[in-house]
Amino acid sequence: MAGTINKVILIGNLGDDVKMHYFDGGNSIGRFPIATSETYTNRQTGEKVTNTDWHNIVVKNKLAEICEKYLTKGDKIYIEGKLKNRQWEQDGVKRYATEVHVSEMTMLSNKKNENNAMAQQNQEPSSQPKSMVEDEDDLPF
């Protein structure tokens, strides 16, 4: 292989709401953790074991604003991006973090939309008649 590749694909659940930071000039950055889990059965004990890994996610500009608007803790998302390592010094101690910088994101579940849909379903039904097409379903399956 001639080159290298740095690509991450994750499907997980938000561990917290998106934390935003806005800069002069209109740029923004959003950060949030997501959890991915794997479950297996311990052969010796028969016990079900779940291992959860946490990933630091970074989104920028318009994608960050979309995440802030539509995502909340617990939502399931699909992301693609690349790994970036960061280091800084805090109180004389070197700190390190590995982050996933997102290039593409798809919302797989969205609690804000689900809550809106539930609120609309709990309202009184409209007095409009059902369409005839719904009642005349003669499909064999």
C-alpha positions as CSV (number, residue, x, y, z in Angstrom):
1,M,0.0,0.0,0.0
2,A,1.4,3.3,-1.0
3,G,-0.2,5.5,1.6
4,T,-1.8,5.5,5.0
5,I,-5.3,5.8,6.2
6,N,-6.9,7.3,9.4
7,K,-10.6,6.5,9.4
8,V,-13.0,5.7,12.2
9,I,-16.6,4.5,12.0
10,L,-18.7,4.3,15.1
11,I,-22.3,3.6,16.0
12,G,-23.0,4.5,19.6
13,N,-25.1,6.5,22.1
14,L,-24.5,10.0,23.3
15,G,-23.3,10.0,26.9
16,D,-24.1,13.7,27.3
17,D,-25.5,16.7,25.5
18,V,-23.4,18.5,23.0
19,K,-21.1,21.1,24.6
20,M,-20.6,24.1,22.2
21,H,-17.9,26.7,22.0
22,Y,-18.2,29.6,19.6
23,F,-15.2,31.6,18.2
24,D,-14.9,35.1,16.7
25,G,-15.5,34.9,13.0
26,G,-18.5,32.6,13.3
27,N,-16.7,29.2,13.7
28,S,-17.8,26.8,16.3
29,I,-16.9,23.5,17.8
30,G,-19.0,20.9,19.6
31,R,-17.8,18.1,21.9
32,F,-19.6,15.1,23.3
33,P,-18.9,11.5,24.4
34,I,-20.4,8.5,22.8
35,A,-20.5,5.0,24.2
36,T,-20.1,1.8,22.2
37,S,-20.7,-1.6,23.8
38,E,-20.1,-5.2,23.1
39,T,-21.8,-8.0,24.9
40,Y,-20.8,-11.6,25.3
41,T,-21.6,-14.6,27.5
42,N,-18.8,-15.8,29.8
43,R,-18.3,-19.5,29.0
44,Q,-17.3,-20.4,32.5
45,T,-20.1,-18.7,34.5
46,G,-22.8,-18.3,31.8
47,E,-23.0,-14.7,32.9
48,K,-23.8,-12.0,30.3
49,V,-20.9,-9.5,30.2
50,T,-21.0,-6.0,28.6
51,N,-17.9,-3.9,27.9
52,T,-18.5,-0.3,27.1
53,D,-15.9,2.0,25.6
54,W,-16.2,5.8,25.6
55,H,-15.1,8.0,22.7
56,N,-14.5,11.8,22.7
57,I,-16.3,13.2,19.6
58,V,-15.5,16.6,18.0
59,V,-17.7,18.3,15.4
60,K,-17.1,21.7,13.8
61,N,-19.0,24.6,12.4
62,K,-22.4,23.8,10.7
63,L,-22.3,20.1,11.7
64,A,-21.7,21.2,15.3
65,E,-24.7,23.5,15.2
66,I,-26.9,20.7,13.8
67,C,-25.7,18.3,16.5
68,E,-26.4,20.9,19.2
69,K,-29.9,21.5,17.8
70,Y,-31.0,17.9,17.3
71,L,-29.0,15.6,19.6
72,T,-29.4,14.9,23.2
73,K,-28.0,12.4,25.7
74,G,-29.0,8.9,24.8
75,D,-29.5,9.4,21.1
76,K,-27.9,6.8,18.8
77,I,-25.7,8.1,16.0
78,Y,-23.5,6.8,13.2
79,I,-20.3,8.8,12.7
80,E,-17.3,8.7,10.4
81,G,-14.1,10.7,11.0
82,K,-10.5,10.4,11.9
83,L,-8.5,10.0,15.1
84,K,-6.5,13.0,16.4
85,N,-4.4,13.1,19.5
86,R,-4.1,16.2,21.6
87,Q,-1.8,17.0,24.5
88,W,-1.7,19.9,26.9
89,E,-0.2,20.8,30.3
90,Q,-2.4,21.3,33.3
91,D,-0.9,22.2,36.7
92,G,2.5,21.0,35.5
93,V,1.1,17.6,34.5
94,K,1.0,16.6,30.8
95,R,-2.5,15.5,29.7
96,Y,-3.4,13.5,26.6
97,A,-6.7,12.9,24.8
98,T,-7.6,10.9,21.7
99,E,-10.6,12.4,19.8
100,V,-12.7,11.4,16.8
101,H,-13.0,14.4,14.5
102,V,-16.2,13.9,12.6
103,S,-16.6,14.3,8.8
104,E,-20.0,12.6,8.4
105,M,-22.8,11.9,10.9
106,T,-26.2,10.2,10.7
107,M,-28.8,10.4,13.4
108,L,-30.2,6.9,14.0
109,S,-32.5,7.8,16.8
110,N,-33.5,11.2,18.0
111,K,-35.2,11.8,21.4
112,K,-36.3,15.3,20.6
113,N,-38.2,14.2,17.5
114,E,-39.6,11.1,19.3
115,N,-40.9,13.4,22.1
116,N,-42.5,15.7,19.6
117,A,-44.1,12.8,17.8
118,M,-45.4,11.4,21.1
119,A,-46.9,14.8,22.0
120,Q,-48.6,15.0,18.7
121,Q,-50.0,11.4,19.0
122,N,-51.4,12.3,22.5
123,Q,-53.5,15.1,21.0
124,E,-57.1,14.5,20.1
125,P,-57.5,12.8,16.7
126,S,-58.7,14.9,13.8
127,S,-62.3,14.5,12.7
128,Q,-61.2,14.0,9.0
129,P,-62.4,10.7,7.5
130,K,-59.8,8.0,6.7
131,S,-58.9,7.7,3.0
132,M,-60.5,4.9,1.1
133,V,-57.1,3.7,0.0
134,E,-56.3,2.7,3.6
135,D,-59.5,0.7,4.0
136,E,-59.3,-1.2,0.7
137,D,-56.0,-2.9,1.2
138,D,-56.2,-6.2,-0.7
139,L,-52.5,-7.0,-0.8
140,P,-51.7,-10.7,-0.3
141,F,-49.1,-10.1,2.4
